[in-house]
Amino acid sequence: MVIKRIGIVCVLALLVSGCAITQSGKGFDLVDDNKYAEALPFLEAAAKQEGSKSAAVMASFLYLSDYQIPRDIAKAQEYYELSQSLDYARWDQYLDYFMPLAKARILIYDEDHGNDVEGTNILRGERYSEYSPALSLLAKSYAFGKGVGKNTKIAKLLFERAVDHDRYVYSAHYYAWMLAVHPDQEFRDGVRALTLIQEVLDDDEEADKATTLDTLAAIHAENGNFELAVQTQKKAIENLINESKEYPQFLVWESWLQCRLKSYEQKVPYHYASDAMPFKGATGSEPCVWE
């Protein structure tokens, strides 16, 4: 349930932003300003009308991000395939590094489980061994046994590696979440999670977001601090509702935040179900109903 900017998008934006006179430039500049929903129409136009390969790749990633834009595998696949058919611009060779990552995410997130091994094989490539977004997704795959044999020890090593190589706080945030809510007790580590989330709380852009507070509440609950968990979760819900005024699609997570609040009020931490395979985005998730 963690909503966050993905590092791939940030890196692509840094590589291409600054040319706001074109549709593509406007789109990348908006992504760099953390305005994904506003950027997407410019990128789609640049890909289809201007034949911009970089814009098509970015559009694919935005449809995969599940941040401001609900995840849409069909659209992500459409723009990935379009990127394959378009010519390289002068400085587009760097896209050879990112296009396989878009493919890997599509293969892992789609409904065809037969694609999972191909997706994780891409992520396991040496070229991505120091790239935090790839490492985090591969770690999650090992943590739940998707496309690889489940191995929580390897998952933890990969998550730690992702944190070490991340110039942002996104890997720390996601690992903190997993350490609090993973279904296996031997994987969870509330003390390490609290250390990791502090890095996120120290980031002015991330500290007050609903997603950050939701994770912090889950960590407090995992550590047995239910009073703090309840206070923090109530603030997370309040902030989610405020954020949804700009991004209405964020409301798809409200039922889950409310369910976690009820759990903490009963002094029960939130964990994924033992048979969970939490790779679906907002559009593929059922609302939470408290029982």
Backbone as CSV, one residue per row, in Angstrom:
resi,resn,N_x,N_y,N_z,CA_x,CA_y,CA_z,C_x,C_y,C_z
1,MET,0.802,-1.206,0.000,0.000,0.000,0.000,0.846,1.271,0.000
2,VAL,2.130,1.144,-0.107,2.974,2.337,-0.073,2.946,3.028,-1.425
3,ILE,2.581,4.298,-1.441,2.566,5.111,-2.642,3.834,5.960,-2.630
4,LYS,4.619,5.910,-3.675,5.862,6.675,-3.647,6.352,6.946,-5.048
5,ARG,7.166,7.970,-5.164,7.822,8.221,-6.440,8.821,7.102,-6.678
6,ILE,8.978,6.682,-7.938,9.942,5.634,-8.224,11.207,6.249,-8.756
7,GLY,12.337,5.704,-8.316,13.633,6.275,-8.653,13.908,6.317,-10.135
8,ILE,13.411,5.347,-10.903,13.636,5.339,-12.340,13.094,6.616,-12.959
9,VAL,11.896,7.004,-12.557,11.287,8.221,-13.089,12.151,9.429,-12.771
10,CYS,12.656,9.498,-11.556,13.482,10.629,-11.152,14.743,10.718,-12.001
11,VAL,15.386,9.581,-12.231,16.620,9.579,-13.016,16.350,9.975,-14.463
12,LEU,15.303,9.419,-15.054,14.952,9.782,-16.426,14.671,11.271,-16.549
13,ALA,13.966,11.818,-15.574,13.651,13.242,-15.609,14.917,14.080,-15.546
14,LEU,15.854,13.691,-14.713,17.112,14.431,-14.597,17.897,14.397,-15.899
15,LEU,17.821,13.270,-16.595,18.580,13.130,-17.837,18.012,13.967,-18.975
16,VAL,16.696,14.190,-18.961,16.062,14.783,-20.135,15.433,16.145,-19.876
17,SER,15.261,16.554,-18.623,14.543,17.788,-18.329,15.322,19.013,-18.772
18,GLY,14.577,20.133,-18.857,15.228,21.400,-19.160,14.998,21.908,-20.562
19,CYS,14.119,21.263,-21.339,13.864,21.679,-22.723,12.375,21.946,-22.889
20,ALA,11.843,22.878,-22.102,10.398,23.044,-21.981,9.722,23.630,-23.215
21,ILE,10.448,23.886,-24.287,9.815,24.411,-25.494,9.156,23.302,-26.307
22,THR,9.461,22.046,-26.029,8.844,20.924,-26.721,7.848,20.237,-25.806
23,GLN,6.967,19.428,-26.417,6.026,18.638,-25.609,6.795,17.733,-24.665
24,SER,7.827,17.086,-25.183,8.636,16.186,-24.368,9.306,16.935,-23.231
25,GLY,9.890,18.102,-23.553,10.570,18.893,-22.525,9.628,19.347,-21.434
26,LYS,8.419,19.775,-21.827,7.420,20.181,-20.832,7.071,19.007,-19.926
27,GLY,6.888,17.844,-20.548,6.542,16.664,-19.760,7.621,16.295,-18.769
28,PHE,8.876,16.265,-19.213,9.966,15.896,-18.322,10.177,16.931,-17.224
29,ASP,9.997,18.201,-17.555,10.132,19.232,-16.523,9.058,19.075,-15.440
30,LEU,7.842,18.706,-15.849,6.770,18.499,-14.884,7.045,17.268,-14.012
31,VAL,7.606,16.222,-14.614,7.984,15.051,-13.824,9.040,15.438,-12.803
32,ASP,10.003,16.247,-13.239,11.066,16.685,-12.340,10.505,17.506,-11.186
33,ASP,9.345,18.164,-11.416,8.671,18.941,-10.375,7.671,18.098,-9.584
34,ASN,7.710,16.762,-9.786,6.832,15.842,-9.066,5.366,16.047,-9.449
35,LYS,5.115,16.388,-10.703,3.753,16.582,-11.195,3.476,15.560,-12.294
36,TYR,3.402,14.294,-11.879,3.285,13.191,-12.834,1.991,13.272,-13.650
37,ALA,0.870,13.518,-12.967,-0.417,13.528,-13.658,-0.470,14.624,-14.718
38,GLU,0.118,15.778,-14.405,0.145,16.875,-15.373,1.120,16.591,-16.510
39,ALA,2.158,15.838,-16.217,3.179,15.557,-17.223,2.713,14.563,-18.272
40,LEU,1.876,13.615,-17.867,1.542,12.495,-18.746,0.966,12.915,-20.095
41,PRO,0.006,13.849,-20.186,-0.513,14.218,-21.517,0.563,14.777,-22.449
42,PHE,1.511,15.548,-21.901,2.599,16.077,-22.733,3.480,14.939,-23.254
43,LEU,3.771,13.974,-22.392,4.629,12.860,-22.797,3.930,11.973,-23.823
44,GLU,2.634,11.741,-23.623,1.890,10.926,-24.590,1.850,11.627,-25.950
45,ALA,1.646,12.953,-25.931,1.629,13.705,-27.193,3.003,13.685,-27.854
46,ALA,4.053,13.835,-27.055,5.406,13.830,-27.607,5.740,12.483,-28.226
47,ALA,5.295,11.410,-27.587,5.568,10.075,-28.111,4.822,9.828,-29.415
48,LYS,3.531,10.209,-29.446,2.703,9.883,-30.607,2.805,10.902,-31.733
49,GLN,2.977,12.177,-31.379,2.991,13.225,-32.405,4.402,13.602,-32.841
50,GLU,5.347,13.571,-31.915,6.718,13.972,-32.227,7.652,12.774,-32.387
51,GLY,7.161,11.577,-32.095,7.997,10.390,-32.226,9.136,10.345,-31.229
52,SER,8.904,10.858,-30.036,9.951,10.902,-29.012,10.050,9.559,-28.291
53,LYS,11.156,8.889,-28.488,11.378,7.596,-27.836,11.476,7.763,-26.324
54,SER,12.176,8.799,-25.878,12.334,9.017,-24.441,10.994,9.307,-23.777
55,ALA,10.114,10.054,-24.461,8.792,10.349,-23.908,7.947,9.085,-23.798
56,ALA,8.068,8.194,-24.795,7.315,6.938,-24.746,7.770,6.075,-23.576
57,VAL,9.079,6.016,-23.347,9.597,5.240,-22.215,9.105,5.832,-20.896
58,MET,9.157,7.152,-20.776,8.702,7.792,-19.545,7.209,7.567,-19.328
59,ALA,6.410,7.649,-20.381,4.978,7.402,-20.241,4.729,5.988,-19.733
60,SER,5.496,5.026,-20.240,5.359,3.652,-19.770,5.644,3.557,-18.277
61,PHE,6.716,4.211,-17.831,7.062,4.187,-16.405,5.999,4.873,-15.551
62,LEU,5.431,5.962,-16.048,4.411,6.649,-15.261,3.178,5.768,-15.072
63,TYR,2.814,5.012,-16.103,1.683,4.105,-15.970,1.998,2.916,-15.068
64,LEU,3.274,2.674,-14.803,3.677,1.604,-13.898,3.846,2.085,-12.461
65,SER,3.946,3.407,-12.266,4.374,3.936,-10.972,3.338,3.788,-9.873
66,ASP,2.031,3.865,-10.231,0.962,3.837,-9.241,1.078,5.013,-8.274
67,TYR,1.617,6.114,-8.763,1.781,7.322,-7.947,1.208,8.484,-8.739
68,GLN,0.137,9.100,-8.254,-0.627,10.137,-8.937,-1.402,9.571,-10.126
69,ILE,-0.869,8.539,-10.759,-1.510,7.879,-11.897,-1.701,6.408,-11.524
70,PRO,-2.935,5.917,-11.426,-3.125,4.501,-11.091,-2.422,3.602,-12.099
71,ARG,-1.844,2.521,-11.596,-1.103,1.616,-12.477,-2.015,1.048,-13.549
72,ASP,-1.549,1.074,-14.791,-2.317,0.586,-15.932,-1.352,-0.205,-16.806
73,ILE,-1.368,-1.525,-16.647,-0.414,-2.369,-17.362,-0.615,-2.289,-18.871
74,ALA,-1.870,-2.232,-19.317,-2.135,-2.169,-20.758,-1.531,-0.906,-21.370
75,LYS,-1.696,0.222,-20.689,-1.123,1.473,-21.182,0.406,1.444,-21.112
76,ALA,0.939,0.890,-20.030,2.389,0.778,-19.910,2.943,-0.065,-21.051
77,GLN,2.267,-1.165,-21.362,2.686,-2.026,-22.469,2.592,-1.287,-23.803
78,GLU,1.531,-0.520,-23.985,1.352,0.238,-25.226,2.514,1.190,-25.470
79,TYR,2.908,1.938,-24.451,3.989,2.908,-24.649,5.358,2.243,-24.669
80,TYR,5.487,1.109,-23.986,6.743,0.359,-24.102,6.914,-0.126,-25.543
81,GLU,5.867,-0.714,-26.115,5.946,-1.202,-27.494,6.160,-0.050,-28.474
82,LEU,5.528,1.091,-28.216,5.754,2.252,-29.072,7.213,2.689,-29.001
83,SER,7.786,2.681,-27.803,9.195,3.084,-27.666,10.113,2.183,-28.478
84,GLN,9.735,0.895,-28.579,10.555,-0.041,-29.345,10.543,0.279,-30.844
85,SER,9.459,0.890,-31.300,9.311,1.145,-32.738,9.872,2.498,-33.169
86,LEU,10.175,3.380,-32.200,10.616,4.730,-32.539,12.132,4.805,-32.666
87,ASP,12.588,5.744,-33.476,14.025,5.929,-33.689,14.652,6.642,-32.496
88,TYR,15.928,6.392,-32.303,16.684,7.084,-31.266,16.963,8.524,-31.692
89,ALA,16.802,9.458,-30.765,17.303,10.814,-30.976,18.801,10.816,-30.665
90,ARG,19.431,11.962,-30.811,20.893,12.033,-30.715,21.422,11.501,-29.391
91,TRP,20.733,11.811,-28.291,21.267,11.451,-26.980,20.463,10.339,-26.307
92,ASP,19.760,9.530,-27.082,18.843,8.546,-26.514,19.467,7.191,-26.187
93,GLN,20.777,7.039,-26.382,21.366,5.717,-26.153,21.189,5.238,-24.710
94,TYR,21.084,6.189,-23.766,20.904,5.805,-22.366,19.621,5.012,-22.151
95,LEU,18.657,5.133,-23.096,17.395,4.423,-22.951,17.571,2.910,-23.009
96,ASP,18.665,2.444,-23.589,18.915,1.002,-23.628,19.056,0.428,-22.219
97,TYR,19.390,1.280,-21.271,19.488,0.851,-19.878,18.113,0.780,-19.227
98,PHE,17.213,1.712,-19.580,15.931,1.817,-18.891,14.817,0.994,-19.527
99,MET,14.871,0.788,-20.833,13.776,0.059,-21.477,13.627,-1.369,-20.947
100,PRO,14.705,-2.120,-20.710,14.509,-3.454,-20.112,13.862,-3.397,-18.730
101,LEU,14.104,-2.314,-17.979,13.480,-2.188,-16.669,11.971,-1.992,-16.787
102,ALA,11.546,-1.235,-17.796,10.108,-1.094,-18.037,9.508,-2.456,-18.381
103,LYS,10.213,-3.207,-19.226,9.723,-4.540,-19.598,9.640,-5.442,-18.379
104,ALA,10.669,-5.419,-17.519,10.674,-6.273,-16.329,9.488,-5.958,-15.433
105,ARG,9.213,-4.684,-15.232,8.091,-4.301,-14.377,6.761,-4.761,-14.970
106,ILE,6.603,-4.610,-16.263,5.370,-5.062,-16.913,5.196,-6.565,-16.718
107,LEU,6.267,-7.326,-16.925,6.198,-8.783,-16.813,5.856,-9.220,-15.390
108,ILE,6.395,-8.528,-14.401,6.153,-8.906,-13.006,4.784,-8.449,-12.526
109,TYR,4.328,-7.277,-12.994,3.061,-6.726,-12.518,1.845,-7.254,-13.268
110,ASP,2.027,-7.838,-14.459,0.836,-8.248,-15.208,0.216,-9.505,-14.594
111,GLU,-0.884,-9.951,-15.171,-1.643,-11.074,-14.601,-1.098,-12.430,-15.034
112,ASP,-0.143,-12.461,-15.937,0.411,-13.716,-16.447,1.605,-14.121,-15.590
113,HIS,1.400,-15.068,-14.686,2.476,-15.480,-13.784,3.597,-16.196,-14.524
114,GLY,3.311,-16.665,-15.733,4.362,-17.288,-16.534,5.431,-16.306,-16.975
115,ASN,5.141,-15.002,-16.848,6.107,-13.969,-17.239,7.075,-13.601,-16.113
116,ASP,6.790,-14.053,-14.912,7.533,-13.553,-13.752,9.019,-13.887,-13.812
117,VAL,9.354,-15.104,-14.230,10.765,-15.506,-14.277,11.534,-14.631,-15.259
118,GLU,10.946,-14.358,-16.422,11.612,-13.497,-17.394,11.846,-12.107,-16.806
119,GLY,10.866,-11.601,-16.068,11.019,-10.284,-15.459,12.117,-10.252,-14.419
120,THR,12.150,-11.238,-13.528,13.188,-11.239,-12.498,14.568,-11.514,-13.084
121,ASN,14.631,-12.272,-14.173,15.930,-12.502,-14.821,16.531,-11.191,-15.329
122,ILE,15.678,-10.295,-15.826,16.167,-8.976,-16.249,16.743,-8.230,-15.052
123,LEU,16.009,-8.236,-13.948,16.447,-7.506,-12.755,17.738,-8.068,-12.178
124,ARG,17.990,-9.339,-12.393,19.183,-9.980,-11.843,20.427,-9.711,-12.674
125,GLY,20.282,-8.992,-13.776,21.422,-8.698,-14.637,22.478,-7.858,-13.933
126,GLU,23.729,-8.084,-14.269,24.843,-7.380,-13.638,24.722,-5.869,-13.794
127,ARG,24.157,-5.428,-14.901,24.073,-3.982,-15.154,23.196,-3.263,-14.132
128,TYR,22.314,-4.000,-13.441,21.422,-3.388,-12.450,21.831,-3.713,-11.012
129,SER,23.033,-4.225,-10.830,23.461,-4.690,-9.509,23.706,-3.558,-8.525
130,GLU,23.745,-2.315,-9.008,23.905,-1.172,-8.115,22.808,-0.135,-8.346
131,TYR,21.702,-0.578,-8.935,20.622,0.345,-9.268,19.442,0.086,-8.330
132,SER,19.170,1.016,-7.441,18.254,0.782,-6.333,16.827,0.398,-6.743
133,PRO,16.188,1.024,-7.749,14.821,0.600,-8.069,14.747,-0.861,-8.512
134,ALA,15.738,-1.298,-9.304,15.759,-2.697,-9.731,16.010,-3.622,-8.548
135,LEU,16.908,-3.217,-7.671,17.228,-4.033,-6.500,16.021,-4.174,-5.578
136,SER,15.265,-3.087,-5.385,14.095,-3.138,-4.505,13.021,-4.068,-5.052
137,LEU,12.771,-4.008,-6.365,11.759,-4.882,-6.941,12.212,-6.336,-6.902
138,LEU,13.495,-6.571,-7.154,14.009,-7.933,-7.066,13.932,-8.437,-5.625
139,ALA,14.245,-7.570,-4.668,14.140,-7.944,-3.255,12.713,-8.336,-2.902
140,LYS,11.748,-7.567,-3.377,10.349,-7.884,-3.117,9.974,-9.221,-3.740
141,SER,10.515,-9.494,-4.931,10.231,-10.767,-5.595,10.739,-11.935,-4.762
142,TYR,11.942,-11.800,-4.200,12.466,-12.853,-3.322,11.676,-12.935,-2.009
143,ALA,11.221,-11.796,-1.511,10.499,-11.779,-0.236,9.183,-12.531,-0.311
144,PHE,8.578,-12.588,-1.514,7.287,-13.252,-1.662,7.318,-14.427,-2.630
145,GLY,8.473,-14.694,-3.232,8.580,-15.836,-4.134,7.868,-15.640,-5.444
146,LYS,8.071,-14.508,-6.074,7.434,-14.219,-7.361,8.502,-14.195,-8.458
147,GLY,8.510,-15.218,-9.288,9.503,-15.314,-10.359,10.829,-15.902,-9.907
148,VAL,10.978,-16.082,-8.611,12.165,-16.697,-8.008,11.688,-17.500,-6.797
149,GLY,12.545,-18.401,-6.311,12.209,-19.105,-5.098,12.206,-18.145,-3.918
150,LYS,11.204,-18.276,-3.047,11.133,-17.382,-1.895,12.365,-17.567,-1.019
151,ASN,13.024,-16.456,-0.706,14.223,-16.498,0.128,14.322,-15.160,0.849
152,THR,13.868,-15.131,2.095,13.812,-13.857,2.812,15.206,-13.337,3.170
153,LYS,16.181,-14.233,3.304,17.544,-13.782,3.584,18.107,-13.005,2.407
154,ILE,17.945,-13.552,1.203,18.393,-12.842,0.003,17.607,-11.540,-0.153
155,ALA,16.300,-11.586,0.139,15.470,-10.383,0.021,16.021,-9.266,0.898
156,LYS,16.369,-9.586,2.129,16.903,-8.565,3.031,18.231,-8.009,2.531
157,LEU,19.094,-8.878,2.047,20.380,-8.423,1.518,20.179,-7.467,0.344
158,LEU,19.211,-7.788,-0.518,18.943,-6.934,-1.677,18.306,-5.611,-1.253
159,PHE,17.404,-5.651,-0.290,16.814,-4.407,0.208,17.893,-3.496,0.802
160,GLU,18.795,-4.077,1.591,19.875,-3.280,2.183,20.765,-2.695,1.097
161,ARG,21.026,-3.473,0.067,21.843,-2.987,-1.048,21.138,-1.846,-1.770
162,ALA,19.817,-1.981,-1.935,19.045,-0.913,-2.580,19.147,0.379,-1.783
163,VAL,19.028,0.275,-0.465,19.145,1.463,0.387,20.522,2.096,0.239
164,ASP,21.554,1.270,0.225,22.930,1.782,0.122,23.164,2.546,-1.177
165,HIS,22.491,2.132,-2.250,22.745,2.724,-3.563,21.693,3.766,-3.964
166,ASP,20.768,4.087,-3.072,19.690,5.019,-3.420,20.072,6.440,-3.011
167,ARG,20.058,7.354,-3.971,20.335,8.759,-3.663,19.120,9.448,-3.060
168,TYR,17.965,8.788,-3.133,16.737,9.306,-2.540,16.378,8.458,-1.312
169,VAL,15.180,8.653,-0.766,14.773,7.904,0.429,13.758,6.807,0.110
170,TYR,13.506,6.556,-1.171,12.420,5.653,-1.539,12.706,4.204,-1.168
171,SER,13.936,3.763,-1.346,14.275,2.387,-0.982,14.201,2.191,0.523
172,ALA,14.659,3.186,1.272,14.571,3.110,2.734,13.115,3.031,3.176
173,HIS,12.264,3.822,2.521,10.845,3.825,2.869,10.225,2.460,2.610
174,TYR,10.458,1.923,1.434,9.798,0.673,1.083,10.308,-0.486,1.934
175,TYR,11.606,-0.492,2.215,12.154,-1.555,3.062,11.589,-1.441,4.477
176,ALA,11.461,-0.221,4.981,10.872,-0.024,6.309,9.457,-0.595,6.356
177,TRP,8.690,-0.323,5.319,7.327,-0.858,5.232,7.337,-2.384,5.286
178,MET,8.200,-3.001,4.478,8.250,-4.452,4.420,8.691,-5.061,5.751
179,LEU,9.613,-4.408,6.433,10.071,-4.917,7.720,8.975,-4.867,8.778
180,ALA,7.992,-4.005,8.560,6.879,-3.893,9.511,5.718,-4.821,9.180
181,VAL,5.464,-5.092,7.886,4.203,-5.745,7.510,4.364,-7.091,6.816
182,HIS,5.593,-7.546,6.579,5.784,-8.833,5.914,5.098,-9.932,6.723
183,PRO,4.505,-10.927,6.063,3.773,-11.965,6.806,4.651,-12.862,7.674
184,ASP,5.953,-12.969,7.360,6.826,-13.887,8.099,7.507,-13.177,9.269
185,GLN,7.330,-13.732,10.448,7.896,-13.123,11.641,9.410,-13.002,11.557
186,GLU,10.067,-14.006,10.949,11.530,-13.968,10.880,12.050,-12.873,9.948
187,PHE,11.184,-12.365,9.087,11.576,-11.263,8.212,11.402,-9.917,8.904
188,ARG,10.355,-9.787,9.691,10.033,-8.487,10.273,11.097,-8.036,11.275
189,ASP,11.297,-6.730,11.333,12.289,-6.148,12.249,11.875,-4.707,12.522
190,GLY,11.087,-4.522,13.561,10.564,-3.193,13.864,11.633,-2.184,14.229
191,VAL,12.716,-2.640,14.848,13.781,-1.719,15.248,14.497,-1.171,14.012
192,ARG,14.847,-2.051,13.084,15.498,-1.594,11.840,14.543,-0.715,11.033
193,ALA,13.267,-1.081,11.021,12.278,-0.291,10.277,12.201,1.135,10.812
194,LEU,12.255,1.287,12.135,12.173,2.613,12.732,13.387,3.459,12.355
195,THR,14.548,2.837,12.284,15.755,3.553,11.850,15.629,4.016,10.407
196,LEU,15.112,3.139,9.556,14.985,3.473,8.136,13.962,4.583,7.897
197,ILE,12.824,4.514,8.582,11.787,5.519,8.332,12.235,6.891,8.820
198,GLN,13.181,6.932,9.749,13.684,8.221,10.203,14.344,8.975,9.056
199,GLU,14.983,8.248,8.132,15.572,8.890,6.956,14.495,9.572,6.125
200,VAL,13.342,8.952,6.046,12.222,9.519,5.280,11.648,10.723,6.016
201,LEU,11.534,10.632,7.323,11.002,11.737,8.116,11.925,12.950,8.084
202,ASP,13.193,12.733,7.823,14.152,13.838,7.727,14.091,14.539,6.378
203,ASP,13.335,13.974,5.427,13.172,14.564,4.101,11.927,15.451,4.117
204,ASP,12.103,16.747,3.932,10.983,17.690,4.048,9.849,17.390,3.078
205,GLU,10.170,16.857,1.894,9.140,16.577,0.895,8.317,15.337,1.233
206,GLU,8.886,14.443,2.019,8.236,13.159,2.276,7.632,13.049,3.675
207,ALA,8.106,13.864,4.621,7.804,13.638,6.039,6.312,13.643,6.364
208,ASP,5.536,14.539,5.770,4.128,14.683,6.135,3.172,14.000,5.167
209,LYS,3.684,13.249,4.219,2.803,12.578,3.279,2.046,11.451,3.972
210,ALA,0.845,11.211,3.485,0.028,10.148,4.071,0.741,8.809,4.022
211,THR,1.417,8.532,2.934,2.108,7.255,2.794,3.208,7.092,3.832
212,THR,3.930,8.182,4.129,4.990,8.122,5.139,4.400,7.858,6.513
213,LEU,3.337,8.566,6.849,2.710,8.392,8.159,2.059,7.018,8.288
214,ASP,1.507,6.506,7.204,0.934,5.159,7.199,2.013,4.126,7.523
215,THR,3.177,4.280,6.917,4.288,3.375,7.200,4.768,3.526,8.634
216,LEU,4.885,4.780,9.095,5.333,5.024,10.459,4.371,4.391,11.469
217,ALA,3.074,4.499,11.214,2.085,3.894,12.118,2.239,2.381,12.147
218,ALA,2.464,1.770,10.994,2.650,0.314,10.943,3.876,-0.107,11.738
219,ILE,4.917,0.710,11.688,6.142,0.416,12.439,5.896,0.546,13.938
220,HIS,5.206,1.603,14.342,4.874,1.761,15.763,4.077,0.549,16.258
221,ALA,3.122,0.099,15.448,2.305,-1.048,15.845,3.158,-2.312,15.949
222,GLU,4.051,-2.501,14.990,4.930,-3.678,15.026,5.803,-3.670,16.276
223,ASN,6.161,-2.477,16.735,6.982,-2.349,17.941,6.155,-2.310,19.224
224,GLY,4.820,-2.481,19.098,3.964,-2.533,20.265,3.538,-1.185,20.799
225,ASN,3.849,-0.103,20.072,3.483,1.251,20.514,2.144,1.637,19.879
226,PHE,1.062,1.040,20.370,-0.217,1.182,19.687,-0.835,2.562,19.846
227,GLU,-0.586,3.228,20.957,-1.118,4.583,21.121,-0.538,5.507,20.061
228,LEU,0.780,5.418,19.869,1.420,6.208,18.815,0.936,5.782,17.434
229,ALA,0.728,4.488,17.256,0.256,3.985,15.964,-1.105,4.571,15.621
230,VAL,-2.006,4.613,16.591,-3.352,5.166,16.361,-3.266,6.653,16.038
231,GLN,-2.502,7.403,16.816,-2.362,8.840,16.560,-1.800,9.102,15.170
232,THR,-0.778,8.343,14.813,-0.121,8.549,13.522,-1.024,8.149,12.370
233,GLN,-1.781,7.049,12.541,-2.656,6.596,11.464,-3.796,7.575,11.235
234,LYS,-4.319,8.163,12.299,-5.372,9.173,12.131,-4.852,10.367,11.329
235,LYS,-3.621,10.764,11.590,-3.018,11.860,10.833,-2.786,11.452,9.385
236,ALA,-2.411,10.196,9.180,-2.213,9.705,7.816,-3.506,9.781,7.011
237,ILE,-4.616,9.385,7.635,-5.916,9.434,6.954,-6.313,10.882,6.653
238,GLU,-6.104,11.754,7.610,-6.403,13.178,7.408,-5.598,13.735,6.232
239,ASN,-4.319,13.398,6.193,-3.468,13.910,5.116,-3.821,13.290,3.774
240,LEU,-4.216,12.010,3.785,-4.622,11.367,2.538,-5.833,12.074,1.944
241,ILE,-6.786,12.413,2.774,-7.982,13.103,2.288,-7.615,14.476,1.725
242,ASN,-6.700,15.171,2.383,-6.246,16.468,1.869,-5.507,16.308,0.546
243,GLU,-4.652,15.290,0.460,-3.892,15.061,-0.776,-4.811,14.671,-1.927
244,SER,-5.916,13.996,-1.605,-6.829,13.535,-2.648,-7.586,14.684,-3.311
245,LYS,-7.560,15.861,-2.699,-8.188,17.016,-3.345,-7.453,17.370,-4.633
246,GLU,-6.156,17.125,-4.647,-5.367,17.352,-5.861,-5.273,16.079,-6.699
247,TYR,-5.199,14.932,-6.020,-5.087,13.651,-6.712,-6.195,12.725,-6.219
248,PRO,-7.399,12.810,-6.808,-8.543,12.039,-6.312,-8.302,10.529,-6.279
249,GLN,-7.423,10.033,-7.170,-7.176,8.593,-7.209,-6.534,8.069,-5.933
250,PHE,-5.974,8.959,-5.118,-5.372,8.520,-3.857,-6.404,7.905,-2.918
251,LEU,-7.688,8.252,-3.113,-8.729,7.759,-2.214,-8.900,6.242,-2.286
252,VAL,-8.342,5.590,-3.305,-8.462,4.133,-3.376,-7.761,3.473,-2.189
253,TRP,-6.858,4.191,-1.538,-6.139,3.618,-0.394,-6.829,3.913,0.949
254,GLU,-7.872,4.748,0.946,-8.451,5.157,2.228,-8.990,3.974,3.017
255,SER,-9.656,3.030,2.344,-10.230,1.900,3.071,-9.150,1.090,3.777
256,TRP,-7.965,0.997,3.163,-6.880,0.240,3.784,-6.312,0.976,4.995
257,LEU,-6.200,2.285,4.891,-5.736,3.047,6.043,-6.732,2.967,7.190
258,GLN,-8.018,2.972,6.856,-9.046,2.864,7.889,-9.007,1.483,8.549
259,CYS,-8.802,0.441,7.766,-8.715,-0.905,8.338,-7.513,-1.030,9.266
260,ARG,-6.396,-0.461,8.862,-5.219,-0.528,9.725,-5.457,0.243,11.024
261,LEU,-6.142,1.372,10.932,-6.466,2.123,12.148,-7.279,1.262,13.114
262,LYS,-8.308,0.579,12.616,-9.127,-0.287,13.471,-8.280,-1.391,14.096
263,SER,-7.338,-1.909,13.324,-6.447,-2.942,13.850,-5.608,-2.411,15.011
264,TYR,-5.037,-1.225,14.836,-4.202,-0.649,15.894,-5.016,-0.304,17.135
265,GLU,-6.261,0.122,16.916,-7.126,0.431,18.060,-7.392,-0.814,18.907
266,GLN,-7.301,-1.976,18.260,-7.478,-3.235,18.983,-6.136,-3.846,19.390
267,LYS,-5.073,-3.044,19.261,-3.724,-3.458,19.651,-3.237,-4.676,18.867
268,VAL,-3.517,-4.625,17.556,-3.075,-5.688,16.650,-2.275,-5.038,15.523
269,PRO,-1.016,-5.432,15.303,-0.251,-4.853,14.190,-0.797,-5.323,12.853
270,TYR,-0.504,-4.545,11.814,-0.950,-4.924,10.468,0.156,-5.705,9.781
271,HIS,-0.199,-6.902,9.282,0.722,-7.708,8.480,-0.016,-8.202,7.246
272,TYR,0.728,-8.379,6.152,0.130,-9.037,4.994,-0.304,-10.451,5.378
273,ALA,-1.341,-10.941,4.719,-1.767,-12.325,4.929,-0.658,-13.274,4.495
274,SER,-0.626,-14.451,5.093,0.469,-15.391,4.843,0.571,-15.804,3.387
275,ASP,-0.545,-15.781,2.663,-0.525,-16.167,1.255,-0.550,-14.953,0.319
276,ALA,-0.256,-13.775,0.853,-0.345,-12.544,0.057,0.730,-12.510,-1.018
277,MET,0.394,-11.871,-2.131,1.336,-11.605,-3.207,1.100,-10.158,-3.631
278,PRO,1.584,-9.194,-2.824,1.181,-7.780,-2.979,1.923,-7.042,-4.091
279,PHE,1.596,-7.393,-5.337,2.219,-6.733,-6.481,1.204,-5.932,-7.287
280,LYS,-0.064,-5.979,-6.922,-1.080,-5.230,-7.646,-1.015,-3.766,-7.272
281,GLY,-1.365,-2.916,-8.210,-1.454,-1.490,-7.936,-2.838,-1.137,-7.444
282,ALA,-3.092,0.164,-7.386,-4.362,0.645,-6.858,-5.547,0.105,-7.642
283,THR,-5.424,0.073,-8.969,-6.551,-0.338,-9.795,-6.844,-1.824,-9.676
284,GLY,-5.858,-2.607,-9.172,-6.070,-4.039,-9.052,-6.350,-4.495,-7.644
285,SER,-6.439,-3.561,-6.703,-6.624,-3.924,-5.307,-8.085,-3.791,-4.899
286,GLU,-8.564,-4.773,-4.144,-9.914,-4.704,-3.609,-9.927,-3.786,-2.383
287,PRO,-11.013,-3.054,-2.149,-11.106,-2.240,-0.921,-11.024,-3.134,0.309
288,CYS,-10.497,-2.592,1.382,-10.406,-3.317,2.635,-11.731,-3.189,3.386
289,VAL,-12.262,-4.320,3.840,-13.484,-4.324,4.627,-13.144,-4.906,5.994
290,TRP,-13.357,-4.139,7.045,-13.000,-4.580,8.388,-14.018,-5.608,8.883
291,GLU,-13.490,-6.710,9.395,-14.383,-7.763,9.922,-14.080,-7.978,11.393
